[in-house]
Amino acid sequence: MDNKSLTLPKTVDFILKLFIKNDTLSEWTGDLQEIFSFQVRERGLTKARIWYSFQILFILLSFFKTQSEWGFIMFKNYLKVALRNLRRQKIYSFINVVGLSVGMTVSILIFLLVRYERSYDTFHQKAATICRVADENYSTTAANLGQALKQEFPEVKHAARVVKLGGFLHNEKGFFNDTDMLCVDPEFFNMFSYPLITGNLPDSLDQPFQVLITQELATRLFGNNDPVGQTINYNDRFDFAVNGVLQNIPENTHIKFDMLVSMLTYKALLGPDLEHFLNRWGSHDFWTYIQLQDNIKPIQLEEKFPQFETQYKDLEKMDLFLQPVRNIHLSGNLRFEMETNTDVRNLYILSTIAFLILLIACFNFMNLATAQVTKRSKEVGLRKVVGSSRGQLIRQFFGESMVFALFALGVSLLLVKISLPAFNSFIQRNLEVDVFNDPGILAIFLGTAFFTGFVSGCYPALFLSSFQPMRILKGDKFGSKKSLIFRNVLVVFQFSITIFLIFCSLVVFNQLRFLKDKSFGNVENPIVNIFISDAQLRSNPRPLENELRKNALIINLTSSFNLPISIPTGNNVTWEGQTEEEKFMIRQTNVDYNFTDFYGIEIVKGRTFNKVFSTDRDLAVLINETAVRRIGWEDPIGKRINYGVNEGMVVIGVIKDFNHKPLYDEIEPLAISLIQDSGYFGGVNYISIKISADHIPKTLEFLEKTLKKFSSRFPLNYSFLDELIEARYQTERKMGRSITYMAIIAVFLACMGIFGLSLFTVEEKTKEIGIRKILGATASNIVFILSKEFVKWVVIGALLTFPIAWIVMNKWLQNFAYRTNIGFDAFALALALSIVVAFLAVSFQSIRAALGNPINAIRHE
Amino acid sequence: MKLLSRAEEIILLTILKLDNYAYGVNIREQIYRDTGDKWSFASIYKPLDKLNRKHYVQKIKSDPLPERGGKSRFYYKVTFEGKQALIRLYEAQQKIWSGVPDIKLEFDQ
């Protein structure tokens, strides 16, 4: 029999090592293992393993329980009583356990999420010393900054730039337009930990057009064949040679890629005209990462930045600061982030809400426990008479709540496992819950359980243990004033939290609806955008356009380099008489003649592009109102501006501001000129088509067939503009939905609480109800009387929450440049909802009571 | 001076019997052979720890052994104070048993 499979699970090992010296632990495990094979022969493998675990357990107990031998005996009694109570009060116990486990499950899921988000980028060996250099509110900096910093400061050990490469890949296997490709400087590999499966790092990217791909991408592109040495076509223009395969990158990183390309390749792609992009100041094109020498703190380097910035102030206005790489994912979004980050503050908010939900569950427990006070009071009195100390009673009741908590923990373990896939797809992450091999997760589970057990047990333990035996034996009632008030306060608190959450979700949804309304297109004539992949089509789309126009289903058509909702490129703009301070970045894009008509963009001054004027082609530019304001011209028509490679462009018109960026941001200055034939910004990327809302499938079919005629190699790649717009507000939508889910759970828990309480109140008041009925009260009178109490408390709770909710939501709305007002209707709705729900929770019990026979009520003397 | 407990006495005597090659496993086996009781490891390690703290036994780490996969065992040896404690107990035992009316007759019946 082998005993090599007898290693303890990692979590157990970890815990044991906390308390026991390594030597002693190995003495015990060693001795036990020596006779393990004998035990296996005696009992069989499984029983032997159980024997092994129990031996370790007993050894531990014998060392740590020397003083509590009596404690162990009493513990058995408490356990017996607790289980007895559980069985007797099945309904209460069920409500308690369900409530606690729902609360715990929610909290645990959220804690797991928070832990995961904080683990981003921790896998790099040198993570502690790597920082990204950010400039004011840009996450990107000028091309020359990295090396300039390295030369100037000995504290900087390495510097590397990263830039995203757009485009698509293509080989015999197919057509891939969703790969993430990054161009990096060679020092990138000194800084970040990306191990290679095949290939050698220093040599792998020393020629242009050589690439490294991840294992995942290799399988997609080449199946089971060896990718090294194979080629893949990029953008229908160049061939990349695969020189190495990288290990798949973990998901908890903000730098996500399928392929790494060298800067040499980027240089070659830019071509001789635009090569200088790699060597200039005055733009924000690259992400720059630096690695500091060990023992240098980022703040030490940051202090030296102002001096450094003045040296370059003519070339570049900078306001630099460092972002440690492990914090980037949590620090919110600057301009041009690599991927959407979360914000630590969101995590704090989520954790707080999780905590509040847990509190609601605990309050339920407290309420129900104290509601059973009369039933337990005799037991308490008797124990005290027989000699129990208050401390022992406290321990007993804490023990009971712990039992509940641990029971609920078991249930919530199940619930977490069940809900994990849905949760993962909602938060778009891949969390794993491996309790045995991840001590952190075990800590979260146990910690939540102990916290719950402790908080829930507090009030009953302290309250019940304070009873005086004389009063109990005399038969005094224990629905004393103080306990009643406390219980009602708890209910108020629970419903306040619930109302708060409902209110917040209403506000969030209002804001989202508002955002949607302020964008393009309409329902009757949706806009379809086709992305042009074929290089030939890109430089000559006219034949395709003409063919498309022929069809009656096509209402209108235009083309452009970017879609109006996403114009990422910008350059510094200069004009005559402009001073240094006035310089700013202007967004730019190229469009077709009828672009402004197509998208309904208003021309405020001057005119739009017109084929009649031949100079429009190369020199005309439209700028938006914001741009005019920034420059400060009274009448911009006829004036000239320069930006990027466009020199001496003449302003022919001013367009009304439109939201080319999500509505978080103010509108930025924009310059639009006509489509160029060649160059980096040449050609057409998108053809936008207005179609009729009827016959959409037919129209799409037609589009596909027509496109195939002109470009058989690439499939139709289209999207609906309104869908793209909606997708921009993903985070807000998710947040809205999660708050709604939390609100639902809070309502559920609060309801359970009220349900349980009403059970008790009705029992208490059986006599009263009986007498009222005899005196002539109708069923509805009774229901009303019983519910009135609770509804009153709910309304009070609502009034208390209102100011807090108002402040919090206002703060959140500050994030948006365009926001709705928080109306009273949202609050009224939240309040109404809560009242209805509370009423329903109480009504079940009250109706039962109201319909019962009054004689039964009075009979029990 | 408190006397040794029963468990402590049995363990100390067993260690002496095993002549300096006493460790958890063979102490347990020897006790089984002598008393017919299967003691759990807990009831051996705990008294051993107490004896160790009272300096009645000495804990010695052996060299790494192949049958432990390269780990070492801890052997126990009775110290001089330990032997003294045993003798004290033995003498007390003698005194306690002496003068007791002969109980052999009752057994025969």
Boltz contact constraints between the chains, C-beta under 6 A:
constraints:
  - contact:
      token1: [A, 26]
      token2: [B, 71]
      max_distance: 6.0
  - contact:
      token1: [A, 27]
      token2: [B, 74]
      max_distance: 6.0
  - contact:
      token1: [A, 30]
      token2: [B, 68]
      max_distance: 6.0
  - contact:
      token1: [A, 30]
      token2: [B, 71]
      max_distance: 6.0
  - contact:
      token1: [A, 31]
      token2: [B, 24]
      max_distance: 6.0
  - contact:
      token1: [A, 31]
      token2: [B, 25]
      max_distance: 6.0
  - contact:
      token1: [A, 34]
      token2: [B, 25]
      max_distance: 6.0
  - contact:
      token1: [A, 35]
      token2: [B, 25]
      max_distance: 6.0
  - contact:
      token1: [A, 55]
      token2: [B, 41]
      max_distance: 6.0
  - contact:
      token1: [A, 58]
      token2: [B, 40]
      max_distance: 6.0
  - contact:
      token1: [A, 58]
      token2: [B, 42]
      max_distance: 6.0
  - contact:
      token1: [A, 59]
      token2: [B, 41]
      max_distance: 6.0
  - contact:
      token1: [A, 59]
      token2: [B, 42]
      max_distance: 6.0
  - contact:
      token1: [A, 59]
      token2: [B, 45]
      max_distance: 6.0
  - contact:
      token1: [A, 62]
      token2: [B, 42]
      max_distance: 6.0
  - contact:
      token1: [A, 62]
      token2: [B, 46]
      max_distance: 6.0
